[in-house]
Amino acid sequence: MSITRIPVAGVGFKAYEVLVGQGLLQDAAGHIVPFLKNRRTFIVTDAHVAPLHLAPAFLGFGLLSIA
């Protein structure tokens, strides 16, 4: 799997990277968990994106169901 890392930097906020590539949602936990200070996080989405992409992200975190 090829992942492209796009750096984002600006004035007034901390620089970060945007990852672009196939299969990233299935490994979302592997990319996000190392940066968490505690085990709580949230995913923001909408009615258009969620039906297409939320389930793979939940599965990547080991969650068996979507509330």
MOBELSUL-V467265 format. One line per field, one symbol per residue. ss: DSSP state (h for helix, s for strand, l for the rest). A space follows every 50 residues. Layout:
ss=???
This chain:
ss=lllsssssssllssssssssllllhhhhhhhhhhhllllllllllllllh hhhhhhhhhhlllllll
